[in-house]
Amino acid sequence: MRSVIDILDLTKEEIAELISVAEDIIQNPDNYREKCKHKKLATLFFEPSTRTRLSFEAAMYELGGNVLSISDGESSSASKGESVHDTIKVVNCYADVIAMRHPKEGAALVATMASDIPVINAGDGGHNHPTQTLADLLTIHREKGTLDNLTVGFCGDLKFGRTVHSLIHALTRYENIKVVLISPEELKLPDYMLEDMAAHGLEYVETTSLEEYMGELDVLYMTRVQKERFFNEQDYIRLKDSYILSPEKLMPAKSDMIILHPLPRVNEITVAVDEDPRACYFKQVLNAKFMRMALILKVLEEATK
Ligand code: NCD
């Protein structure tokens, strides 16, 4: 059964194909309005979400399908102690495809083991978030015209930020990518990720300064400090405003640099930056829906083969 737990579950060629399907959906939405007629997507969200759940649901509706939803773990039998395994077995009786978000790393993998229908990981703890990466890749591709030869800065919570981990994994596949890792000491990218980049020959530097490499970046990926993953509130309070991107901070940046953020934003980008033509984070939200449409189509097609 075709599930997507990690962005690397998709080959580079499959990602290129998803990008071209998403582009076609953007150009010819009417051709897709009935593609998933009589199909059901179950969105199982055991962690808060606005964009990811709604965009999966909007994606399925735009394909003519239907949606079953758990939007809050507390209102499901998980709160009575039901395991992920059992919940997935039950949902297999109702739906054709599952999108699941869970606070525990590895929960999506456990779900695939119990499932006969495709499972799409919509975020598992601080681990992976492959469909956000698909949205990021489409946005970079649309704005820069390529996924190669880019210097990409990641700023903020690189330790717990699953969107960062997934996008870096994806970038290991492309040519001549340089990565600039900007974070406080306490929120550095985990060692296993650094080792992975080194193993793939991805060039990277680490810095605590947002200013240091600003002029060299083609993409600046800002992130929120992941409050829910901290054990200690004091640490969160100390670190939460480590980086605040403002129009002044952008002065040395290239005129065609793009600014991404998976959202939600807290304080890390001032509202004044939204007016800057380089700010692409709301375009990213829309692109996410098109990539999720392309992905739902793909996994359902493969499931019925
Ligand atoms: C991200 C997530 O949930 O990991 N949000 C999203 O899906 N767009 C980022 C975050 O919550 O900071």
Boltz pocket constraint, residues with backbone or C-beta under 6 A from the ligand:
constraints:
  - pocket:
      binder: B
      contacts: [[A, 48], [A, 51], [A, 52], [A, 122], [A, 123], [A, 125], [A, 129], [A, 132], [A, 162], [A, 163], [A, 223], [A, 224], [A, 226], [A, 262], [A, 263], [A, 264]]
      max_distance: 6.0
